[in-house]
Amino acid sequence: MISGVTPEPAVLDAMELTSDPELEARFGESAHRILADLVSGGAALGWVQPPSRDEVVDLLGHVVSAVRAGDAALRAAYLDRRLVGLGYWLRYARPTHRPHADLEKIAVAAAAHGRGVGRALTTALIADARKAGIEVLTLDVRGDNTNALNLYRSLGFTEYGRLPDFVAVGEQRYDKVFSMLDFRRQG
């Protein structure tokens, strides 16, 4: 590393990830560690308590199966062959919603925050959505997650709705903010 220069994360797609036996073997455990640590720290990833390793491995297995069927994209970010982030989108299951997908998770290890990992993952997933012919890519964010809201806005997502005090974490309540990136309106 050149002094003062942060290396760019290597962002692999699901096929690249699963074609490297060493990375694939460590992926589930590494992803579990990132997600569990983030949730323990209060991150808004859909869990109140940290998920179990089996829960994360099952989720990722479902996503990889959907990728193979053409209904998802999965990206993993590495710095020095160490997983520092992951994200995925899934195509909507309803027949009338099939042209669209939902960006369900972007998770970056706390030690890698501020290093462009979330932006690199999201940018790659947006490119995957375009390539897959997705018309509208949606996502939702807990209202207090200003870093994520700013990132998504900077990448072209627009807010299309908000459910006040919808997300319950113990006694705390947060808005659920809906955003979209409409590829139909882009040249």
C-alpha positions, 0 to 999 in steps of 0.5 A: 500500500502506498502511504496515505492511499487506501487500496480499492476493495476487490468486489467479486460476483457470486460466480467468481466467489464460488469458483475460488475454493478457498474463498468459498469455504470461508465465505459463510463464516466470514459473512456470519461474523460481519453480520453478527458483529454489525447487528450486535452494534445496532446496525439496521440489517433486519435482525434484532439479535445477531443471526446464527451462523446456520441462518446466515449460511441458509440465507446465502445459499438461497441467494446463490441459488437465485443467482444461478436462476438469474433472479439475483446478484450477490457481491462480496468485497475483499481487502487482502483476501479478507471479506469486508462486505457483502450485498445482494439483490433479489428479483421480486417473486410475484409475476407482475413484479418480475421486471423489478428487484429489491436490494436487500442487504449491504453490509460492511465490516465496521473496521472497513467503514469509510473505505468505499466498500459500501459504494463499491458493492452498491455500484457493482450491484446496480451494474448487475441489475442493469445487465439483468434487465431490471427495470426498477431497483428498490431498497428500504433503509431504517430512517436513522441510517443517514450514511446509507441514505446519503450513499444511495441518494448519491448513486441516483436512488430517490425516496418514494415513501416513508412509514413513520415509526415502523421499525421496532427495535425494543422500545425504539421506533424508526422510520422505514424509508423506501427508495428506488432507482428507475432504470426506465428513466435513464438513457 
